[in-house]
Amino acid sequence: MSTASQLAKRFREVMLDGLWIANTNYKDQLNNVNWEKATTKIADLNTIAMLTFHIDYYIGGLVNVFEGGGLEIRDQYSFDLPPIENQQQWEGLLTKLWSDSEKFATLLEQFPDSKMNEVFVNEKYGTYLRNIDGMIEHAYYHLGQITLIKKLIFV
């Protein structure tokens, strides 16, 4: 199995269907969260909706690069979640997350292993491999936060 295929599998595991590392994934954790719970604020923690938006923001940014575009995302905007005021808006965010996740995994499967160690957009960002690994680690980090916040809300 190619490196790209292995990374796509790992990415799908954290986002869509895996149980190996955390015994859960985003789809599993978010499937029974309604918009009211997703936007519930606990102390100074981010909401589940904010974390969902945040991780999708970065996935979308990588998708854009992998489709030949530039790196247009900026850290300062990564938590700029538009207000979620109903279930339809929440479900729209989830649908976007699932779609962007599958698109990224599919693009990654097609990525040549020979380019993994090439510069990602700009030398300061390192290689494609570093950024792909970073996206997977970033996703697990926030999955842990979502899981804990969910436990606090669903007590």
Secondary structure as the mmCIF struct_conf table of DSSP 4:
data_model
#
loop_
_struct_conf.conf_type_id
_struct_conf.id
_struct_conf.beg_label_comp_id
_struct_conf.beg_label_asym_id
_struct_conf.beg_label_seq_id
_struct_conf.end_label_comp_id
_struct_conf.end_label_asym_id
_struct_conf.end_label_seq_id
HELX_RH_AL_P HELX_RH_AL_P1 THR A 3 ARG A 12
HELX_RH_PI_P HELX_RH_PI_P1 GLU A 13 ASP A 17
TURN_TY1_P TURN_TY1_P1 TRP A 20 ALA A 22
BEND BEND1 ASN A 23 ASN A 23
HELX_RH_AL_P HELX_RH_AL_P2 TYR A 26 LEU A 30
TURN_TY1_P TURN_TY1_P2 ASN A 31 ASN A 32
HELX_RH_AL_P HELX_RH_AL_P3 TRP A 35 ALA A 38
TURN_TY1_P TURN_TY1_P3 THR A 39 THR A 39
TURN_TY1_P TURN_TY1_P4 ALA A 43 ASP A 44
BEND BEND2 LEU A 45 LEU A 45
HELX_LH_PP_P HELX_LH_PP_P1 ASN A 46 THR A 47
HELX_RH_AL_P HELX_RH_AL_P4 ILE A 48 PHE A 66
TURN_TY1_P TURN_TY1_P5 GLU A 67 GLY A 68
HELX_RH_3T_P HELX_RH_3T_P1 ASP A 75 TYR A 77
TURN_TY1_P TURN_TY1_P6 SER A 78 PHE A 79
HELX_LH_PP_P HELX_LH_PP_P2 LEU A 81 PRO A 83
BEND BEND3 ASN A 86 ASN A 86
HELX_RH_AL_P HELX_RH_AL_P5 GLN A 87 GLU A 109
TURN_TY1_P TURN_TY1_P7 GLN A 110 GLN A 110
BEND BEND4 PHE A 111 PHE A 111
HELX_RH_3T_P HELX_RH_3T_P2 ASP A 113 LYS A 115
TURN_TY1_P TURN_TY1_P8 MET A 116 ASN A 117
BEND BEND5 GLU A 118 GLU A 118
STRN STRN1 VAL A 119 VAL A 119
BEND BEND6 VAL A 121 ASN A 122
HELX_RH_3T_P HELX_RH_3T_P3 GLU A 123 TYR A 125
STRN STRN2 THR A 127 THR A 127
HELX_RH_AL_P HELX_RH_AL_P6 TYR A 128 ILE A 153
TURN_TY1_P TURN_TY1_P9 PHE A 154 PHE A 154
#
